[in-house]
Amino acid sequence: MKKWLLLSMALYSCNALAMPRENPVPGGIAHLPIAPLSAQAPLVQYEGKRVTVVPLDAYWVALVGIPLDAAGDQTVQLQGGQTLSFPIQAKEYKTQRLTIKDNNKVEPDDESSERIVREMAVQEQAKTHFTAGEAQLDFIKPVPGRDTGRFGLKRFINNQPRNPHSGMDIAAATGTPIKATAAGTVIHTDDFFFSGNTVYLDHGAGVISMYAHLSEIQAQVGDTVQQGDVIGKVGSTGRATGPHLHWSVYLNGEAVDPALFLPNKK
Ligand SMILES: [Zn+2]
């Protein structure tokens, strides 16, 4: 094989590696070619939220985060009032049953409920944060360890139906350093009722990652981080059955399966 051909194949595979896999299902990602690269980067919205658009091969491709409760054809809005519809496939997620000792974390009292409503608004802002520019899509797993709760699990906590699992749970001992999955900026740190000590990172162009239940936060809003920089330590703050990292990834404000960003995993 000619040398230039080998080189171009290597470049192509590098490009493909740093791209989340396409899986057009609830909680997955659709890849929609929108315009040729010779055109300006297009503005794409899904349910009023800005969508991540990346250059891939010869096109500007929209990476649409599909909500877990989505069903049937989905539609994105393009500039000039145009729309583009795309089909998704159904996906059945498994059920997980958990027991939480602190029942106020399962059936919150009035004061806690008010706190939860306030925090949801703050978290919504963090999830939908959009910074123009290039998206950093080369991801690593933030802590090594066994996955103990996959994304999308239908949850029953103390036998009560609750929201599906919006991230990946990785078992690790309290104090294990948590690494930034990719280069980015710290956009929010907080102590939330459910997710405990939490860090949000902005990886550009609407790609957001979130790390929850930390025993210690070691990052400050405004910090620039490189992939692998330590941003905190594993813990069990908030609503947690034990020490682990809960790791979420958001596209257009929707939680999508973080495994799609990691190599060799489904
Ligand atoms: Zn979790």
Boltz pocket constraint, residues with backbone or C-beta under 6 A from the ligand:
constraints:
  - pocket:
      binder: B
      contacts: [[A, 149], [A, 165], [A, 166], [A, 167], [A, 168], [A, 169], [A, 245], [A, 246], [A, 247]]
      max_distance: 6.0
